[in-house]
């Protein structure tokens, strides 16, 4: 009799187990911010085949699912995987092989770093560095290349400013590129002193050097992509908008996907170049779960820090200087016509109020009214008060980077003046136009850490807590709006809101687990926040405990 009862209980047990749904992973016992339409909070997630199959309480999901892997979140805080709506992923990876000039406090410190770096490369090779900012120096002026010429007479040298819109090169590089004191071009400048180039190049002039720098080969490209991926997963990023690549670089990315080693999801904007239009219009849009290519990156003007941003009135700290457009308006109009005709997305870098006005009006010519084409202005950094309404009128998406505000706030008013600066870094004013706004970092121009995006958007302070009341706080974003900007709104700007950006059934299982509750923590706590895990497609791609 006892044996019969035992057999009966065993049968019931195994029947109940076999009737449970199968899952690959259950994450439970956490505070899960779903970022759905109601910004609801739950405890647990079930994942199968790289997608979310259920969300609910820990007890419910453990009863409903059998899972090969169960992850106890230990009360920590799970968000959708962060999406960087504007960055330079491929370029960042390549830069990891170059001389890092970020944070240099003087020209002399740059020279010291170059001396050390030069010892690590073969004689005669290019010396490439990036990241300096003369606004951080005691002497806030562009340097002259005399020291580079003396130190590196047999190596071509190019050192790009942090924003990529200014560079200093040595005479060897100028000679190789055929750049002289008489070189003139649209949308760029070659600085000359006493009839000789100083080595300082602005915007399109940098391309004269860039054209002669050897491109990365397939092996170098793969190495760069995988190193960039490693750092980005550690920061909680699962999708990145890579803004401005050539089609050859896209092919390198596709090869890295085929090998199975590249897992980062990329939304690629092709650069404004004839070869790229010809390539993608012939091939058609590219769309997989990992790669999306359906847009173009166009460049209206330069940067505010190098005074290349195109302004309606002169710079407050440089009389009679307005900056400049990188191409004439007819070019932007013709590009918009082609992109519109082929049903691609147009994403245009615009910093100055004149640059923004020019592009907004050209967009309006083709968009005509509210629409769902999601044409974007990248940065939308300085906007005239009379032009904000154009974003809403034509459903133009302002894609902004909050850390630009906290990086530039020390000197922005000097460039723009007290009144004009009120229309700069105006994220809340821009949010009001369409009711949503995607956020990014612009790395490597800024740090890759999306938690710094959150900090800058909400608190608008630097790492030391300055200014005490925050910078132009009328344009700070709420915590909820900021999280949406880093997830679902960033996905929406990429036409991907139905597959990622929130923790909902049927969407990709992309998550970031933090040790800090962003929705309630103080600004000091957020500066100390850490990524504990990053999960992409149901796979743990970063585990902070195993560093």
C-alpha positions as CSV (number, residue, x, y, z in Angstrom):
1,X,0.0,0.0,0.0
2,X,2.8,2.4,1.0
3,X,4.6,1.7,-2.3
4,X,1.4,2.5,-4.2
5,X,1.0,5.8,-2.4
6,X,4.7,6.7,-3.1
7,X,4.3,5.9,-6.8
8,X,1.1,8.1,-6.9
9,X,2.9,11.1,-5.3
10,X,5.9,10.7,-7.7
11,X,3.6,10.6,-10.7
12,X,1.8,13.7,-9.5
13,X,5.2,15.4,-8.9
14,X,6.6,14.6,-12.3
15,X,3.4,15.4,-14.1
16,X,3.3,18.8,-12.4
17,X,7.0,19.4,-13.4
18,X,6.5,18.4,-16.9
19,X,3.4,20.6,-17.3
20,X,5.5,23.7,-16.3
21,X,6.6,25.9,-19.2
22,X,10.2,25.7,-20.2
23,X,12.4,28.8,-20.1
24,X,16.1,29.3,-20.5
25,X,16.5,31.8,-17.7
26,X,14.5,33.2,-14.8
27,X,15.7,36.4,-13.1
28,X,13.9,36.8,-9.8
29,X,13.9,38.6,-6.5
30,X,14.6,42.0,-7.9
31,X,13.1,45.5,-8.5
32,X,12.5,45.4,-12.2
33,X,11.7,48.7,-13.9
34,X,9.9,47.6,-17.1
35,X,9.8,51.0,-18.7
36,X,6.5,50.1,-20.3
37,X,3.8,52.7,-21.0
38,X,2.9,53.0,-17.3
39,X,6.5,52.7,-16.1
40,X,5.4,49.7,-14.0
41,X,7.7,47.8,-11.6
42,X,7.8,44.0,-11.1
43,X,10.0,41.3,-9.5
44,X,10.9,38.7,-12.0
45,X,11.5,37.9,-15.7
46,X,11.4,34.7,-17.7
47,X,13.5,34.4,-20.9
48,X,13.5,31.8,-23.7
49,X,15.3,31.9,-27.0
50,X,16.7,35.3,-26.3
51,X,13.3,36.9,-25.7
52,X,11.1,37.8,-22.8
53,X,8.3,35.3,-22.3
54,X,6.8,36.6,-19.0
55,X,7.2,39.2,-16.3
56,X,5.6,39.0,-12.8
57,X,6.3,38.1,-9.2
58,X,9.1,35.7,-8.3
59,X,6.6,33.2,-6.9
60,X,4.4,33.3,-10.1
61,X,7.2,32.8,-12.5
62,X,8.9,30.0,-10.5
63,X,5.6,28.1,-10.5
64,X,5.0,28.7,-14.1
65,X,8.4,28.0,-15.6
66,X,11.2,25.5,-15.4
67,X,14.5,27.2,-16.3
68,X,18.0,25.9,-17.0
69,X,19.4,29.1,-15.3
70,X,18.0,31.0,-12.4
71,X,19.6,34.3,-11.3
72,X,18.8,35.7,-7.9
73,X,18.8,39.5,-8.3
74,X,19.2,39.8,-4.5
75,X,16.9,42.8,-4.4
76,X,18.9,44.8,-6.9
77,X,17.6,46.9,-9.7
78,X,17.0,45.7,-13.3
79,X,16.4,48.0,-16.2
80,X,16.1,47.4,-19.9
81,X,19.6,47.3,-21.5
82,X,20.8,50.8,-22.1
83,X,20.7,52.2,-25.6
84,X,23.2,54.9,-26.6
85,X,21.4,56.9,-29.3
86,X,24.5,58.7,-30.5
87,X,28.0,57.4,-30.3
88,X,31.0,56.3,-32.4
89,X,31.5,52.7,-31.5
90,X,33.8,51.6,-34.3
91,X,35.9,54.8,-33.9
92,X,36.1,54.3,-30.2
93,X,37.5,50.8,-30.7
94,X,40.2,52.0,-33.1
95,X,41.0,54.8,-30.6
96,X,41.9,52.2,-27.9
97,X,45.0,51.5,-30.0
98,X,46.0,55.2,-30.1
99,X,47.4,57.7,-27.7
100,X,44.8,58.8,-25.2
101,X,44.9,62.6,-24.7
102,X,41.7,62.9,-22.7
103,X,42.1,64.9,-19.5
104,X,45.4,66.5,-20.5
105,X,45.8,69.8,-18.6
106,X,48.3,71.5,-20.9
107,X,50.1,71.2,-24.2
108,X,53.2,70.0,-22.3
109,X,51.3,67.1,-20.8
110,X,50.3,66.1,-24.4
111,X,53.9,66.1,-25.5
112,X,54.9,63.9,-22.5
113,X,52.2,61.4,-23.4
114,X,53.3,61.4,-27.0
115,X,56.9,60.7,-26.0
116,X,55.8,57.6,-24.1
117,X,53.5,56.4,-26.8
118,X,56.1,56.9,-29.6
119,X,58.2,54.2,-27.9
120,X,55.5,51.6,-28.4
121,X,55.2,51.9,-32.2
122,X,57.6,51.2,-35.1
123,X,59.7,54.1,-36.6
124,X,57.9,56.0,-39.3
125,X,54.4,54.9,-38.4
126,X,51.5,57.4,-37.9
127,X,51.3,58.8,-34.4
128,X,47.5,59.3,-33.8
129,X,46.0,60.8,-30.6
130,X,42.7,62.1,-29.6
131,X,40.9,63.8,-26.7
132,X,42.6,67.1,-25.9
133,X,40.6,70.2,-25.1
134,X,42.2,73.6,-25.0
135,X,39.3,74.9,-22.9
136,X,40.7,72.8,-20.0
137,X,44.2,74.4,-20.1
138,X,45.4,77.5,-18.3
139,X,46.3,78.9,-21.7
140,X,43.1,78.4,-23.6
141,X,44.6,78.7,-27.1
142,X,45.3,76.4,-29.9
143,X,49.0,75.3,-29.9
144,X,51.6,75.5,-32.7
145,X,53.2,72.4,-34.0
146,X,56.9,73.4,-33.5
147,X,57.4,70.9,-30.7
148,X,55.9,68.1,-32.8
149,X,58.2,68.9,-35.7
150,X,61.3,68.7,-33.4
151,X,60.2,65.5,-31.6
152,X,58.8,63.5,-34.6
153,X,60.5,64.6,-37.8
154,X,60.0,61.2,-39.4
155,X,56.6,60.3,-38.1
156,X,53.4,61.8,-39.4
157,X,51.4,63.1,-36.4
158,X,47.7,63.9,-36.0
159,X,46.1,64.8,-32.7
160,X,42.4,65.3,-32.8
161,X,40.5,67.5,-30.4
162,X,38.0,65.7,-28.1
163,X,35.0,66.6,-30.3
164,X,36.8,65.6,-33.6
165,X,36.3,69.0,-35.1
166,X,39.8,70.4,-34.7
167,X,43.3,68.8,-34.9
168,X,46.9,69.6,-34.7
169,X,49.3,67.9,-37.1
170,X,53.1,68.1,-37.7
171,X,54.7,69.5,-40.8
172,X,55.5,66.0,-42.0
173,X,51.8,65.1,-42.1
174,X,51.0,68.5,-43.8
175,X,53.6,67.8,-46.5
176,X,52.3,64.2,-47.1
177,X,48.8,65.6,-47.6
178,X,49.9,68.6,-49.7
179,X,48.4,71.1,-47.3
180,X,50.0,74.5,-47.5
181,X,49.4,78.1,-46.3
182,X,47.4,78.8,-49.4
183,X,45.1,75.8,-49.0
184,X,41.5,77.0,-49.0
185,X,38.3,75.0,-48.7
186,X,34.6,75.2,-47.8
187,X,33.7,74.3,-44.3
188,X,37.1,74.2,-42.9
189,X,40.2,76.2,-42.0
190,X,44.0,75.8,-42.1
191,X,45.5,78.1,-39.4
192,X,48.4,80.2,-40.7
193,X,50.9,82.4,-38.9
194,X,53.7,84.4,-40.5
195,X,52.9,82.8,-43.8
196,X,53.3,79.2,-42.5
197,X,50.6,76.7,-41.3
198,X,50.6,76.3,-37.5
199,X,49.4,72.7,-37.8
200,X,45.9,73.5,-36.5
201,X,43.1,72.3,-38.8
202,X,39.4,72.9,-38.3
203,X,36.6,70.6,-39.6
204,X,36.9,69.8,-43.3
205,X,40.6,70.6,-43.3
206,X,41.1,67.6,-41.0
207,X,39.8,65.4,-43.8
208,X,42.7,66.4,-46.0
209,X,44.9,64.5,-43.5
210,X,42.4,61.7,-42.8
211,X,42.4,60.7,-46.5
212,X,46.1,59.6,-46.4
213,X,45.9,57.7,-43.1
214,X,45.8,53.9,-43.9
215,X,42.4,52.3,-43.1
216,X,42.2,49.5,-40.6
217,X,42.4,46.1,-42.1
218,X,39.9,43.3,-41.3
219,X,42.0,42.0,-38.4
220,X,42.5,45.4,-36.9
221,X,38.8,46.2,-37.3
222,X,37.7,43.1,-35.6
223,X,40.1,43.7,-32.7
224,X,38.7,47.2,-32.3
225,X,35.1,46.1,-32.4
226,X,35.6,43.4,-29.8
227,X,37.5,45.7,-27.4
228,X,34.8,48.4,-27.8
229,X,32.1,45.7,-27.1
230,X,33.8,44.6,-23.9
231,X,33.9,48.1,-22.5
232,X,30.4,48.9,-23.6
233,X,28.9,45.7,-22.1
234,X,30.7,46.6,-18.8
235,X,28.8,49.9,-18.9
236,X,25.4,48.3,-19.3
237,X,25.0,49.1,-23.0
238,X,23.3,46.6,-25.3
239,X,22.5,48.8,-28.3
240,X,24.6,51.6,-29.7
241,X,23.9,54.0,-32.6
242,X,27.2,54.3,-34.5
243,X,27.0,57.6,-36.2
244,X,28.8,58.0,-39.4
245,X,30.5,54.9,-41.0
246,X,31.5,54.0,-44.5
247,X,30.0,50.9,-46.1
248,X,33.4,49.1,-45.9
249,X,33.3,49.5,-42.1
250,X,29.8,48.0,-42.1
251,X,31.1,45.0,-44.0
252,X,33.8,44.6,-41.3
253,X,31.0,44.6,-38.7
254,X,29.1,42.0,-40.6
255,X,32.1,39.7,-40.7
256,X,32.5,40.1,-36.9
257,X,28.9,39.1,-36.5
258,X,29.4,36.0,-38.7
259,X,32.2,34.8,-36.5
260,X,29.8,34.9,-33.5
261,X,32.2,37.1,-31.4
262,X,30.5,40.4,-32.0
263,X,27.2,40.5,-30.0
264,X,26.6,44.2,-29.5
265,X,23.5,45.5,-31.3
266,X,24.3,48.3,-33.6
267,X,22.2,50.9,-35.4
268,X,24.5,52.3,-38.0
269,X,24.2,55.6,-39.8
270,X,26.2,55.7,-43.0
271,X,28.2,58.9,-43.7
272,X,27.1,61.4,-46.3
273,X,29.2,60.2,-49.2
274,X,28.3,59.2,-52.7
275,X,29.8,55.7,-52.4
276,X,27.7,55.0,-49.3
277,X,24.4,56.1,-51.1
278,X,25.3,54.0,-54.1
279,X,26.0,51.0,-52.0
280,X,23.0,50.9,-49.7
281,X,20.4,52.0,-52.2
282,X,21.5,49.1,-54.4
283,X,21.6,46.6,-51.5
284,X,18.7,47.9,-49.6
285,X,18.2,48.4,-45.9
286,X,20.0,46.0,-43.6
287,X,18.0,44.6,-40.7
288,X,18.8,41.7,-38.3
289,X,18.4,41.4,-34.6
290,X,22.0,42.7,-34.2
291,X,22.4,45.2,-37.1
292,X,20.2,47.9,-38.5
293,X,21.3,50.1,-41.3
294,X,18.6,52.5,-42.6
295,X,19.9,56.0,-42.0
296,X,22.5,58.6,-43.1
297,X,24.6,60.9,-40.9
298,X,25.0,64.3,-42.5
299,X,27.1,67.1,-41.0
300,X,25.8,70.7,-41.0
301,X,28.5,72.5,-39.0
302,X,31.4,72.1,-36.6
303,X,31.6,72.3,-32.8
304,X,31.1,75.1,-30.3
305,X,34.4,74.3,-28.5
306,X,36.5,74.9,-31.6
307,X,34.2,77.8,-32.7
308,X,33.2,75.9,-35.8
309,X,29.5,75.8,-34.9
310,X,27.5,78.0,-37.3
311,X,25.8,80.9,-35.4
312,X,23.3,83.5,-36.5
313,X,25.2,86.2,-34.7
314,X,29.0,86.4,-34.0
315,X,30.7,84.5,-31.2
316,X,30.6,86.5,-28.1
317,X,34.3,85.8,-27.5
318,X,35.5,86.3,-31.1
319,X,34.2,89.4,-32.9
320,X,33.0,89.0,-36.5
321,X,33.4,85.2,-36.4
322,X,30.2,83.2,-37.1
323,X,31.6,79.7,-37.5
324,X,30.5,78.0,-40.8
325,X,28.4,75.3,-42.5
326,X,30.5,72.4,-43.6
327,X,28.7,72.4,-47.0
328,X,26.6,74.9,-48.8
329,X,22.8,74.7,-48.1
330,X,22.1,73.4,-51.6
331,X,24.1,70.2,-50.8
332,X,21.9,69.6,-47.7
333,X,18.8,70.1,-49.8
334,X,19.9,67.7,-52.5
335,X,20.8,65.1,-49.9
336,X,17.5,65.4,-48.2
337,X,15.7,65.0,-51.5
338,X,17.5,61.7,-52.2
339,X,17.1,60.3,-48.7
340,X,13.4,61.2,-48.7
341,X,12.9,59.6,-52.1
342,X,14.5,56.4,-51.0
343,X,12.6,56.3,-47.7
344,X,15.7,56.3,-45.5
345,X,16.2,58.3,-42.3
346,X,18.2,61.5,-42.3
347,X,20.2,62.3,-39.1
348,X,22.1,65.6,-39.2
349,X,24.8,66.9,-36.9
350,X,23.8,70.5,-36.1
351,X,25.4,72.5,-33.2
352,X,24.9,76.2,-33.8
353,X,21.6,78.1,-34.0
354,X,22.2,78.9,-37.7
355,X,23.2,75.3,-38.4
356,X,20.0,74.1,-36.7
357,X,17.8,76.6,-38.4
358,X,19.2,75.7,-41.9
359,X,18.6,72.0,-41.4
360,X,15.2,72.4,-39.7
361,X,13.9,74.4,-42.6
362,X,15.3,71.9,-45.2
363,X,13.7,69.1,-43.3
364,X,10.4,71.0,-43.2
365,X,10.5,71.4,-47.0
366,X,10.3,67.6,-47.4
367,X,8.5,66.5,-44.3
368,X,5.8,69.2,-44.7
369,X,3.8,68.3,-41.6
370,X,3.7,65.8,-38.8
371,X,4.9,62.4,-39.8
372,X,6.5,59.2,-38.6
373,X,9.8,59.3,-40.7
374,X,11.7,60.2,-37.5
375,X,14.3,62.4,-39.2
376,X,16.8,63.4,-36.5
377,X,18.9,66.4,-35.5
378,X,22.0,65.1,-33.8
379,X,22.9,67.4,-30.8
380,X,20.4,70.2,-31.4
381,X,22.8,72.0,-29.1
382,X,22.1,75.7,-29.6
383,X,18.6,76.5,-30.9
384,X,17.1,79.9,-31.5
385,X,14.0,80.5,-29.4
386,X,12.0,81.1,-32.6
387,X,12.9,77.6,-33.9
388,X,12.0,75.2,-31.2
389,X,8.5,74.8,-32.6
390,X,9.9,73.4,-35.9
391,X,10.8,70.2,-34.1
392,X,7.1,69.6,-33.2
393,X,5.7,71.0,-36.4
394,X,7.6,68.5,-38.6
395,X,8.0,65.7,-36.0
396,X,11.8,66.1,-36.1
397,X,13.6,64.1,-33.4
398,X,16.2,66.0,-31.3
399,X,18.9,63.5,-30.4
400,X,20.9,65.0,-27.5
401,X,23.8,64.1,-25.2
402,X,23.3,65.4,-21.7
403,X,27.0,65.3,-20.7
404,X,27.7,67.9,-23.4
405,X,25.9,70.4,-21.1
406,X,28.0,69.6,-18.1
407,X,31.3,69.5,-20.1
408,X,30.6,72.8,-21.8
409,X,28.9,74.8,-19.0
410,X,32.2,76.3,-17.8
411,X,32.7,78.3,-21.0
412,X,29.5,78.1,-23.0
413,X,28.3,81.5,-21.9
414,X,31.6,83.0,-23.0
415,X,31.0,81.7,-26.5
416,X,27.3,82.5,-26.7
417,X,26.5,85.4,-24.3
418,X,24.0,85.5,-21.5
419,X,20.8,85.5,-23.6
420,X,21.7,83.1,-26.4
421,X,23.0,80.4,-24.0
422,X,19.5,80.0,-22.7
423,X,18.6,78.2,-25.9
424,X,21.6,75.8,-25.5
425,X,21.4,72.3,-24.0
426,X,17.6,72.9,-23.7
427,X,16.6,69.3,-23.3
428,X,13.3,69.9,-21.5
429,X,12.2,72.5,-24.1
430,X,13.1,70.0,-26.8
431,X,11.3,67.2,-25.1
432,X,8.1,69.2,-25.1
433,X,8.0,69.4,-28.9
434,X,7.2,65.8,-29.5
435,X,6.8,64.3,-26.1
436,X,9.9,62.1,-26.3
437,X,13.6,62.5,-26.7
438,X,16.5,60.0,-27.3
439,X,19.7,60.3,-25.2
440,X,23.3,59.4,-25.9
441,X,26.8,60.1,-24.9
442,X,28.7,60.9,-28.2
443,X,31.6,58.7,-26.9
444,X,34.5,58.9,-27.3
445,X,33.9,62.7,-27.3
446,X,32.4,62.1,-23.8
447,X,32.7,59.1,-21.5
448,X,31.0,55.9,-22.6
449,X,29.2,55.5,-19.2
450,X,25.4,55.9,-19.6
451,X,25.1,56.5,-15.8
452,X,26.8,59.8,-16.4
453,X,24.2,60.5,-19.0
454,X,21.5,60.0,-16.3
455,X,23.4,62.1,-13.8
456,X,24.0,65.0,-16.3
457,X,20.4,65.0,-17.5
458,X,18.7,64.9,-14.1
459,X,21.2,66.9,-11.9
460,X,23.1,68.9,-14.4
461,X,26.2,69.0,-12.2
462,X,29.8,68.0,-12.6
463,X,31.4,65.2,-10.6
464,X,32.2,67.6,-7.8
465,X,28.6,68.6,-7.4
466,X,29.0,72.0,-9.1
467,X,27.1,74.1,-9.6
468,X,25.3,73.5,-6.3
469,X,21.8,74.2,-7.8
470,X,22.6,72.6,-11.1
471,X,23.2,74.2,-14.5
472,X,20.1,75.8,-16.2
473,X,17.8,73.5,-14.3
474,X,14.7,74.6,-16.1
475,X,16.0,72.2,-18.8
476,X,16.8,69.3,-16.6
477,X,14.9,66.1,-17.3
478,X,12.9,64.0,-14.8
479,X,14.3,60.6,-13.8
480,X,11.6,58.8,-15.6
481,X,12.1,60.8,-18.8
482,X,15.8,60.2,-18.6
483,X,15.4,56.4,-18.3
484,X,13.0,56.5,-21.2
485,X,15.5,58.5,-23.2
486,X,18.2,55.9,-22.5
487,X,15.9,52.9,-23.4
488,X,12.5,53.0,-25.1
489,X,12.8,56.5,-26.7
490,X,16.3,55.7,-28.0
491,X,14.8,52.5,-29.5
492,X,12.0,54.5,-31.0
493,X,14.4,56.9,-32.7
494,X,15.8,53.7,-34.4
495,X,12.4,52.3,-35.4
496,X,13.0,49.5,-32.9
497,X,10.6,50.2,-30.0
498,X,8.6,47.1,-30.8
499,X,11.6,44.8,-30.2
500,X,13.6,46.5,-27.4
501,X,13.8,49.4,-25.0
502,X,11.4,48.0,-22.4
503,X,10.9,44.8,-20.4
504,X,7.7,43.4,-22.0
505,X,6.7,40.0,-23.4
506,X,8.0,39.3,-26.8
507,X,10.9,41.8,-26.7
508,X,14.6,41.0,-26.8
509,X,16.0,39.9,-23.4
510,X,18.4,42.8,-23.0
511,X,18.9,43.9,-19.4
512,X,21.3,45.8,-17.1
513,X,21.4,45.0,-13.4
514,X,22.6,47.9,-11.2
515,X,23.5,48.0,-7.5
516,X,21.7,51.4,-7.2
517,X,18.1,52.5,-7.6
518,X,18.4,55.3,-10.2
519,X,14.8,56.4,-9.5
520,X,15.5,57.2,-5.8
521,X,19.2,57.6,-5.3
522,X,20.9,60.9,-4.4
523,X,23.3,62.4,-6.9
524,X,26.3,61.2,-4.8
525,X,25.0,57.7,-4.9
526,X,24.5,57.7,-8.6
527,X,28.1,58.7,-9.1
528,X,29.1,55.6,-7.2
529,X,26.6,53.3,-9.0
530,X,27.9,50.1,-10.6
531,X,26.8,47.7,-13.2
532,X,26.5,44.2,-11.8
533,X,25.4,42.3,-14.9
534,X,24.6,43.0,-18.5
535,X,22.4,40.5,-20.4
536,X,22.0,40.7,-24.2
537,X,19.7,38.3,-25.9
538,X,19.3,36.2,-22.7
539,X,23.1,35.8,-22.4
540,X,25.1,37.2,-19.6
541,X,27.7,39.2,-21.5
542,X,29.2,41.0,-18.5
543,X,29.3,39.9,-14.9
544,X,30.8,42.4,-12.5
545,X,31.7,39.7,-10.0
546,X,34.0,38.0,-12.5
547,X,36.1,41.0,-13.5
